[in-house]
Amino acid sequence: MAGHADVSTGPGFVGEGAKINMVFISGIVAVATIGGFMFGYDSGVINGTQEGLQQAFHLTALGTGFNVGALLIGCAVGAFGAGRLADAYGRRNMMIAAAILFILSAIGAGGASSSAIFIIARFIGGLGVGAASVMCPAYISEVTPAGIRGRLSSVQQIMIIIGITAAFLVNYVLAHTAGKSTDILAGFPAWRWMFWAQVIPAGIFFLALLSIPESPRFLVVKGREAKAEAVLARLFNAAEAPRKVEEIRNSLAADHHKPKLSDLISKTSGKIRPIVWVGIAIAVFQQLVGINIVFYYGATLWQAVGFSENDALLTNIASGSVSILACLVAIAFIDKIGRKPMLLIGSAGMAVTLGLIAYAFSTGTLVGGQLQLSPSMGKLAFWSAIAYSALFNFSWGPVMWVMLGEMFPNQIRGSALAVAGFAQWFANYLIAQTFPVMAGLSLTGAYLFYAVSAVISFFLVQKLVHETRGKELEHMEG
């Protein structure tokens, strides 16, 4: 078949030098990663709209935090719900549901007439983001060979950053065209168009999903082995497809019961499986290092240290561009040096850069209620933040999602993703909700907290995380 290539896929899959259909695999991975773009766009679009929301709905600082955080509550619910429902209805169908939710949210948030309606619309969007965040990496892991699984799964993080950067860019263009985010553009404030613009990529995601197959591992779980074999034949070597179906079947529960939440509890110890706790830990610490403060409050933060609204939005675009380059470096190394070393490098680097940001902020003075830094300290804060974003997107950004998609055994993958995904988004919500309060008390203290979390994450990875590079999904233990 055209587009087949010889790839070493790792032990237990289709053998050394087996032929895989790279054109087909690349195509369906490209479709799945649009979910990452939507994840990023929906997360980043709020950045730059906050002044418009405050004026339109007369929000206090607490109200602004809740309007920003509404998405994240939906994300936690969506991640848990999608993880569980995926075992019943499939990975692809959950991504289709996410695309529909993105469209509904974009229309509703842009047209909201009150804070309550806006919060509901953003909650609906959060359901979509949460579903996409766990389903897209899981789907990619289940349709790619072990030898290149890390590289292809890491594309998800690039698409998340591209989505965030695209939201920043669209927001900047719309605000610049109108004058600022609160000014009228074609009869509506510019901030409303910032949300409505999301309908276009969400519609593309929905249509593209109709062209890709269901995960073969899900099909085996549901007893649709002939269909699974047909999908595997298209993805990999047709002669090996029957053997792979048998291997997937043998990796499931001995009594062949359908996956359920109680599978997360070990039958021998009666306790939650250790691998589930590891997944929860890396999911939570990805948020405790504070990365989403850059995404959700980036424009506000840089304005607080002396940048204009336009300069702050441009700073976000620059940060996003550097992060994309960092993701490309991650793709080059993740299947060579492995997941664990990259996490350790990221933890150490983020601890240093966050510490430098905290130091820079500690030298500032309050002028008219806003933090002002000297030119040298402003540069230190800016470049440390850029370096911090790059380090995160070289390590914890892509690697955490890659590991969540691959580290769990087939029988518990959906349920474990539900729990870990919920934990990740709940931690995300807590960070977003508490940052305005923490920053109001001490911006330095807030960044010191994130720096300490990065230090803790280093030792957590060193002790608990096991390497999954090149390991087949059917051979995952836990």
C-alpha positions in Angstrom: 0.0 0.0 0.0 1.3 3.5 -0.8 2.6 5.3 2.2 3.8 2.2 4.1 7.2 2.5 5.8 9.5 0.2 7.7 9.4 1.2 11.4 10.8 -0.5 14.4 7.7 -0.6 16.6 9.0 -2.1 19.7 8.6 -5.6 21.3 5.3 -7.4 21.0 3.7 -5.3 18.4 4.3 -6.2 14.8 7.9 -7.0 14.9 11.1 -5.3 14.0 11.0 -3.7 10.6 7.3 -4.2 10.3 5.5 -2.1 7.7 3.1 0.6 8.9 0.9 2.9 7.0 2.5 6.2 7.9 0.3 8.3 5.6 -2.9 6.9 7.2 -1.5 7.1 10.7 -0.3 10.6 10.2 -3.7 11.6 8.8 -5.8 10.3 11.7 -3.3 11.7 14.3 -3.6 15.1 12.6 -7.3 15.0 12.9 -7.2 13.9 16.6 -4.7 16.7 17.4 -7.2 19.3 16.2 -8.7 18.5 19.6 -5.5 19.8 21.1 -5.9 23.0 19.1 -9.4 23.4 20.4 -8.2 22.6 24.0 -5.7 25.4 23.6 -7.9 27.9 21.9 -10.8 27.5 24.4 -8.3 27.8 27.3 -6.5 30.8 25.8 -9.4 32.9 24.4 -10.3 34.2 27.9 -6.9 35.9 28.0 -7.5 39.5 26.7 -11.3 39.4 27.2 -11.2 40.1 30.9 -11.6 43.9 30.7 -14.5 43.5 28.4 -16.2 40.9 30.7 -15.6 43.2 33.7 -17.3 46.1 32.0 -20.1 44.2 30.5 -21.1 42.3 33.6 -19.7 44.7 36.3 -17.5 42.0 37.8 -15.4 42.3 41.0 -12.0 40.6 41.2 -13.7 37.5 42.7 -16.3 37.5 39.9 -13.6 37.7 37.3 -11.9 34.7 38.8 -15.1 32.7 38.8 -15.9 33.7 35.1 -12.4 32.5 34.2 -12.6 29.4 36.4 -16.0 28.3 35.0 -14.3 26.6 32.1 -12.1 24.6 34.4 -15.0 23.2 36.5 -16.5 22.0 33.2 -13.1 20.6 32.2 -12.9 18.5 35.4 -16.4 17.1 34.8 -15.8 16.6 31.1 -12.5 14.7 31.6 -14.0 12.4 34.1 -17.2 11.9 32.1 -15.4 11.3 28.8 -13.0 8.9 30.4 -15.8 6.8 31.7 -18.1 7.1 28.7 -15.3 6.3 26.3 -15.3 2.7 27.5 -19.0 2.5 26.5 -19.2 4.7 23.4 -15.7 4.9 22.1 -12.9 7.4 21.9 -13.9 8.8 18.5 -17.5 9.5 19.6 -16.3 11.3 22.7 -14.2 13.6 20.5 -17.2 14.2 18.3 -19.2 15.2 21.3 -16.4 17.5 22.4 -16.5 19.3 19.0 -20.2 19.9 19.3 -19.7 21.3 22.8 -17.0 23.7 21.5 -19.4 25.1 18.9 -22.2 25.6 21.5 -19.9 27.2 24.0 -18.4 29.6 21.4 -21.9 30.8 20.4 -23.2 31.1 23.9 -20.1 32.8 25.5 -20.0 35.4 22.7 -23.7 36.1 22.9 -24.0 36.0 26.7 -26.3 38.7 28.1 -25.3 38.2 31.8 -22.5 36.7 33.8 -24.6 33.7 34.7 -25.2 32.8 31.0 -21.5 33.4 30.2 -20.5 31.0 33.0 -22.9 28.3 31.7 -21.5 28.7 28.2 -17.9 28.4 29.4 -18.9 25.4 31.6 -20.2 23.7 28.4 -16.9 24.6 26.7 -15.1 23.1 29.6 -16.9 19.8 29.1 -15.5 19.8 25.6 -12.0 20.8 26.7 -11.9 18.1 29.4 -13.2 15.4 27.0 -10.6 16.4 24.3 -7.8 16.6 26.8 -8.1 12.9 27.8 -9.5 11.4 24.6 -7.1 12.8 22.0 -3.9 11.5 23.7 -5.6 8.2 24.5 -6.8 7.8 20.9 -3.4 8.7 19.5 -1.7 6.2 21.8 -4.1 3.5 20.7 -3.5 3.9 17.0 0.3 4.4 16.9 3.2 2.0 17.2 5.4 2.1 20.4 8.5 3.2 18.6 7.1 6.5 17.5 4.2 6.8 19.9 5.9 9.5 22.0 6.6 11.7 19.0 3.1 11.5 17.5 1.5 11.9 20.9 3.6 15.0 21.6 2.1 16.7 18.5 -0.9 17.2 20.8 1.0 19.6 23.0 2.2 21.6 19.9 -1.5 21.9 18.8 -2.5 23.0 22.3 0.2 25.8 22.2 -0.8 26.7 18.6 -4.4 26.9 19.8 -3.5 29.1 22.7 -1.3 31.3 20.4 -4.0 31.5 17.8 -6.4 32.7 20.4 -3.9 35.3 21.5 -3.4 36.4 17.9 -7.1 36.5 17.1 -7.7 38.5 20.3 -4.9 40.9 19.4 -6.1 41.5 15.9 -9.7 42.0 17.0 -8.7 44.3 19.8 -6.3 46.2 17.6 -9.0 46.6 14.8 -11.6 47.8 17.3 -9.2 49.9 19.3 -9.3 47.7 22.4 -11.3 44.6 23.6 -14.2 46.7 24.8 -14.7 48.8 21.7 -17.4 48.1 19.1 -16.6 46.0 16.0 -19.4 45.4 13.5 -22.1 46.2 16.1 -20.7 44.2 19.0 -17.8 44.6 21.5 -14.6 43.0 20.2 -14.4 40.6 23.1 -17.6 38.9 21.9 -16.0 38.3 18.5 -13.1 36.7 20.3 -15.4 33.9 21.4 -17.4 33.6 18.2 -14.3 33.1 16.1 -13.9 29.7 17.8 -16.8 28.3 15.8 -14.7 28.0 12.7 -12.0 25.6 14.0 -14.6 23.7 16.1 -16.6 23.1 12.9 -13.5 21.8 11.1 -12.8 19.5 14.0 -16.3 18.0 13.9 -16.2 17.4 10.1 -12.7 15.9 10.2 -13.6 13.4 13.0 -16.2 11.8 10.7 -13.4 10.5 8.5 -11.3 8.6 11.0 -11.8 5.1 12.4 -12.5 4.1 16.0 -9.6 2.9 18.2 -9.0 -0.8 17.6 -8.4 -1.4 21.3 -11.8 -0.1 22.1 -13.3 -2.3 19.4 -11.7 -5.4 20.9 -13.0 -4.4 24.3 -16.5 -4.2 22.8 -16.2 -7.6 21.1 -16.1 -6.1 17.6 -12.9 -8.0 16.7 -13.5 -8.2 12.9 -13.8 -4.4 12.8 -10.7 -4.0 15.0 -8.8 -6.4 12.7 -9.8 -4.3 9.7 -8.6 -1.1 11.3 -5.3 -2.7 12.4 -4.8 -4.0 8.9 -5.1 -0.4 7.6 -2.8 1.0 10.3 -0.2 -1.7 10.3 0.6 -5.0 8.7 -2.5 -6.9 7.5 -0.8 -10.3 8.1 -0.1 -9.4 11.7 -3.6 -7.9 12.5 -5.2 -11.1 13.8 -2.2 -11.7 16.2 -2.5 -8.2 17.5 -6.2 -8.6 18.1 -5.4 -11.7 20.2 -2.7 -9.8 22.1 -5.1 -7.0 22.9 -7.8 -9.5 24.0 -5.3 -11.2 26.3 -4.3 -7.9 28.0 -7.9 -7.5 29.2 -9.4 -8.9 32.4 -9.2 -12.7 32.6 -12.9 -13.0 33.0 -13.4 -10.7 30.0 -15.7 -8.3 31.9 -16.1 -4.8 30.5 -13.9 -2.1 31.9 -15.4 -0.4 35.0 -14.3 2.1 37.6 -13.8 -0.6 40.3 -11.0 -2.0 38.1 -8.8 0.8 39.6 -8.8 -1.2 42.9 -6.3 -4.0 43.1 -8.0 -7.4 43.6 -5.1 -8.6 45.7 -4.6 -5.6 48.1 -8.0 -4.1 48.0 -6.4 -0.7 47.5 -6.2 1.7 44.6 -3.6 0.5 42.2 -0.2 2.4 42.6 -0.1 3.3 38.9 -3.3 5.3 39.3 -1.7 7.3 42.1 1.3 8.0 39.9 -1.0 9.2 37.2 -2.9 11.5 39.6 0.4 12.9 41.0 1.9 13.9 37.6 -1.4 15.3 36.5 -1.7 17.5 39.6 1.9 18.7 39.7 1.7 19.7 36.0 -0.7 22.4 37.3 1.0 23.2 40.6 4.0 24.6 38.8 1.7 27.4 37.7 1.8 27.2 33.9 -1.8 28.2 33.3 -1.3 31.5 35.1 0.6 32.4 31.9 -2.3 31.3 29.8 -5.3 32.6 31.8 -3.8 35.8 33.3 -0.9 36.5 31.0 -2.1 39.8 29.7 -3.3 41.0 33.1 0.0 39.9 34.7 2.2 41.8 32.2 0.0 44.9 32.4 0.5 44.7 36.2 4.3 45.0 35.7 4.1 47.9 33.3 3.2 46.6 29.8 0.4 48.3 27.8 -2.6 46.1 26.8 -1.2 45.7 23.2 2.3 45.0 24.4 1.0 42.4 26.9 -0.9 40.6 24.2 2.2 40.6 21.9 4.2 39.2 24.8 1.7 36.3 25.0 2.2 35.7 21.3 6.0 35.7 21.7 5.8 33.3 24.6 3.5 31.0 22.6 5.9 30.9 19.6 8.9 30.0 21.8 6.7 27.3 23.4 6.0 25.8 20.0 9.7 25.6 19.3 10.2 23.9 22.6 7.6 21.3 21.7 9.4 20.6 18.5 12.6 19.9 20.5 10.5 17.6 22.7 9.3 15.6 19.7 12.9 15.1 18.6 14.0 13.7 21.9 11.0 12.0 23.6 11.5 8.6 21.9 15.3 8.8 22.2 16.0 9.9 25.8 12.6 8.9 27.2 9.9 10.4 29.3 11.4 10.4 32.8 14.6 12.3 31.9 12.6 15.0 30.2 10.4 15.4 33.2 13.4 15.7 35.5 15.0 18.3 33.2 11.8 20.3 33.1 11.3 20.2 36.9 14.8 21.5 37.6 14.7 24.2 35.0 11.2 25.4 36.0 12.3 25.6 39.7 15.2 27.9 38.7 13.2 30.2 36.3 10.2 30.5 38.7 12.6 31.4 41.5 14.1 34.2 39.3 10.6 35.6 38.5 9.8 35.6 42.2 13.1 37.4 42.9 12.4 40.0 40.2 8.9 40.7 41.6 10.3 41.0 45.1 12.2 44.1 44.0 9.1 45.9 42.7 7.2 48.8 44.2 3.5 49.6 44.1 2.5 52.7 42.2 -1.2 53.5 42.1 -2.0 49.9 43.2 0.1 48.4 40.3 3.5 46.7 40.6 6.3 48.5 38.9 9.7 47.0 38.2 13.0 48.6 37.3 14.1 48.0 33.6 16.6 45.4 34.6 14.2 43.5 36.8 11.5 43.8 34.2 13.8 42.1 31.7 14.7 39.4 34.2 11.0 38.6 34.8 10.2 38.7 31.1 13.1 36.4 29.9 12.7 34.1 32.9 9.0 33.7 32.0 9.9 32.9 28.4 12.5 30.4 29.5 10.0 28.9 32.0 7.3 28.4 29.3 9.9 26.8 27.0 11.0 24.4 29.7 7.5 23.4 30.5 6.7 22.8 26.9 9.8 20.7 26.4 8.9 18.5 29.4 5.8 18.5 31.5 3.5 20.0 28.9 3.8 17.2 26.3 5.2 14.4 28.4 2.4 14.3 31.1 -0.3 13.9 28.4 1.8 11.3 26.5 2.2 9.3 29.7 -1.4 9.5 30.7 -2.4 8.2 27.3 0.0 5.3 27.5 1.0 4.3 31.1 -2.2 2.5 32.1 -3.1 -1.1 31.2 -5.8 -1.5 28.5 -8.4 -2.7 31.1 -8.2 0.4 33.2 -7.1 3.1 30.7 -10.5 4.8 30.4 -11.2 4.8 34.1 -7.7 5.8 35.1 -7.8 8.6 32.5 -11.1 9.7 34.0 -9.7 10.0 37.5 -6.3 11.5 36.5 -8.0 13.9 34.1 -10.4 15.1 36.8 -7.5 15.6 39.2 -5.6 17.6 36.6 -8.4 19.9 35.8 -9.5 20.3 39.4 -5.9 21.4 40.3 -6.0 23.7 37.2 -9.2 25.3 38.6 -7.7 25.8 42.1 -4.6 27.5 40.6 -6.7 29.8 38.4 -9.1 30.6 41.2 -6.5 31.3 43.8 -4.0 33.2 41.8 -5.8 36.6 41.9 -6.0 36.3 45.7 -2.4 35.1 46.1 -1.1 37.8 43.7 -3.1 40.4 45.7 -1.3 39.3 48.9 2.1 38.8 47.3 3.0 38.2 43.7 6.4 37.1 44.9 4.9 34.6 47.3 2.7 33.1 44.5 5.7 32.4 42.3 7.7 31.0 45.2 4.9 28.5 45.7 5.1 27.4 42.1 8.9 27.2 42.3 8.7 25.0 45.4 6.1 22.8 43.6 8.6 22.4 40.8 11.2 21.2 43.2 8.8 18.7 44.8 7.9 17.4 41.3 11.5 16.6 40.6 11.8 14.2 43.5 8.3 12.8 42.8 9.3 11.8 39.3 12.7 10.5 40.5 11.0 8.1 42.9 7.7 7.2 41.4 7.7 7.4 37.6 8.8 4.5 35.5 9.9 4.8 31.9 7.4 3.9 29.2 9.5 4.6 26.1 9.2 1.9 23.5 6.9 -0.2 25.6 3.7 -1.7 24.0 0.4 -0.7 25.5 -0.4 -4.4 26.1 2.7 -4.6 28.3 1.9 -1.8 30.6 1.7 -2.9 34.2 0.0 -1.5 37.3 
